[in-house]
Amino acid sequence: MKRKITLGLVMLLIGLQLIGCGNKTEENTNEETSSATESYEAIYFKDIEISDKVVLGDYKNLEVVSNVTAITDEDVDNYIDYMLSMSPELVEVTDRDVVENGDVANIDYVGKKDGVAFDGGTAQGYDLGIGTGAFIPGFEEGLVGAKVGETTDLNLTFPENYGSPELDGSDVVFTVTVNKISKKVTPEFTDEYVAGLEIENVSTVEEYRVYLKNMMEDAEEEYALQDVQTQIITMVTENATVTEVPQELIDRFYNVNKNNMSYNAMMYGMDLESFVSAYYGMDAETFEKETIAAAEISAKQALVCLAIAENENLTLTEEDVEKAIEENYASYGYADADTFKKSIDLEEYKDSLLLNKVLDFLVENATITEVPEITE
């Protein structure tokens, strides 16, 4: 099913905190994060005159529904089964010496074009899943039936659009030696396996079940809170009249949205266009339009939050900022608060903290009805 780019203010806050912490590259331990983002000239909340742009409507005592999903023992078991299936162990095959489809073949190989080894075409002790499509067409298929200890020449042709001018459409020969054959086996869920996860104060199966259930319950509570926040900010914005949205603010949120998506694509090892096509089922032009629309929504909601902050005298103190940095630097992969502080766009971080403060205020002043949700 096609997903939509519906990043309202609540989800955009996640992007602000994730990407905002990677905008400065100096002394940044998260270099991969910063490399996936684009820099831009941001307009900060402190630079926006809000009084002539927003007329507030009702924003207190709003009635919303919170769908709370109860975590069952079956949910925990399903997650454990999934986790085990995603972390298989390699077990050497000893009852045969012929490669079959589905095996993991440990190989040495040398790739040559016109008799000369080409860059990136040589490796020793490489574990290749046969049938995964990880190598060019014909490579894995050519190893089916090969024997351990034997060397095979594979006469292959690189795809025309492989991505390397030197190799696109080229005929090559791979000389491959099979060292051993293994199978991926789902590990048993034992105390020994749990101890290997190296989770503090968790070393047995039962301790891990308790740990996992608590973690899943915390996650569900966070999802439920985000949903409540989204409902409230949507209602508050609909109740307000926004007469002007600065284009610079739309541009800022557009960049945050796009940078956040680029980060997600990078985490999947994909470029942005491929990620958007695979995950959202849309082409680059449609993605661009929806990203702009999402930025316009987020900018409008942010202005309404700023008007509420002004109306309710909700402000950030330096102590608030320092406390947030101290509590959160480790979760972003930094060794200490000072390094984290030097690596972030501090004004952008302050803006995200102020938005969170307003959202907390709105939730505290809403009427929330909890409705149990049946788990799937």
Secondary structure, 3 states (H helix, E strand, C coil): CCCCCCCCHHHHHHHHHHHHCCCCCCCCCCHHHHHCCCCCCCCCHHHCCCCCCEECCCCCCCEEEEEEECCCHHHHHHHHHHHHHCCCEEEECCCCCECCCCCEEEEEEEEEECCEEEEEEEEEEEEEECCCCCCCCCHHHHHCCCECCCEEEEEEECCCCCCCCCCCCCEEEEEEEEEEEEEEECCCCCHHHHHHCCECCECCHHHHHHHHHHHHHHHHHHHHHHHHHHHHHHHHHHHCEECCCCHHHHHHHHHHHHHHHHHHHHHCCCCHHHHHHHHHCCCHHHHHHHHHHHHHHHHHHHHHHHHHHHHHCCCCCHHHHHHHHHHHHHHHCCCCHHHHHHHCCHHHHHHHHHHHHHHHHHHHCCEEEEEEECCC
